[in-house]
Amino acid sequence: MAELTRDQVLQKVKRGEKLERADLRGVDLSKATLSAAALSRADLEGANLESAVLRKAALKNASLREAYLAGTDLQEANLENADLEGAKLDRANLAGANLSRANLEGASLAGANLAGARLSYAQLGSANLTGADLRGAVLAHALFEEASLGGVKAMEADFRNANLRRAMLTEGDFSRASFLDASLVECKGARAKLPGAILTKADLSRADLRQADLSEVDARHATLVDAKLAGAKLTGAKVAGLVGTGAPVADVQVAWLDTSEAGDGTGRISNGEIPSRLSGLGAKLEAVAPASRRYFGRGDVLRNATLTFEPDARVEIDSLFENCSIQLGEGTELVVGAAGVLADCNIAGGGSITINGQFFERQSPGIVGPRELVVSREGALVASVEQSTETTRFRFERGSRLRVKIGKGKNGKPDAGKPDHSAQKGG
């Protein structure tokens, strides 16, 4: 039960008192005026905040699980890292709000105003954003797996590196939005509007893009394997390095495509050349196909496995790996997501490693020969690292949990027994 009544909360806010870490579970604050309230780390689980005014409120790290926030005014509120799992935010005003790294799994934001909001690294798996306003929102690296974004207004939104696997995008307006390096595998984008969108290096394998407007999209080095394109508009699309559908393409509306590597219109093709370019069957490509992409999602568990990834691949892990050995090809990018845990594992090879989750070595050295090793502020690394013959680039963000030994052996060869230096930080 809440430790404060509604009237006590309103009085404290009126006097400018802080309510940080306050127990407000289940409290009824509907239609309350709480502008600029200091509620960081407060527990508002199950609270009723319907139509309340929380403009510029400080709710960083607050718990709002299952809270009722329909029609609530949260303009420019700070909800960074807040827990909003299962919350009801239908028609809420979140324009300009900071929702970076917030947990919105299964939340309902139907018709919500998120224009200009920041949702980088936010978790929106299975969330309902039907009809929401996402114009100009920053959604880079966010997780939208199986989320509903049908009918959204997302013009010029930033979905770089976002995971929209199996997301519903039907009839949404994504004009000039950026999906650079995003995963749109199996997304449902029938009749979606994407004119001028950036789809460079995006993975659209098995995506349903029937009757979608893809005119003038930048799809250089994108992947369309098994995608459905019937009735799609593609005039002016940039397709250098495109990996085609792998099957005959018919019934598309396209006058010409730009095959120039620079995307400057100097390599136009039309008529009979277009079907082979979109399908990849018999086409002579000017650029090498993009590297393979592998994603290991939440809930998956892999034990006692040995995995080898080819050069320049991109691998994302949000799963639990136990007692696994991973060999990275030259230039491979390995990202351990916020939900990823590599327990008793080892990684070797000249790739780039980013740890947003957790890595614990099986035996020393746990990481051998990386070109780059980054641990974000949310990440945890317990391992010995042997640098490659070339100097490894390290970046450990403030707040990361580290217990690391770094070394290089004789003649530039790794040698776990004689580290050059060590960095240790309790987690």
PyMOL commands that set and color helices and strands:
alter all, ss='L'
color gray80, all
select helices_A, chain A and resi 6-14+273-279+410-412
alter helices_A, ss='H'
color red, helices_A
select strands_A, chain A and resi 256-258+268-270+293-296+301-303+306-309+314-317+320-322+325-328+333-336+341-348+352-355+358-361+367-368+372-375+380-386+393-396+401-407+421-425
alter strands_A, ss='S'
color yellow, strands_A
deselect
rebuild
show_as cartoon
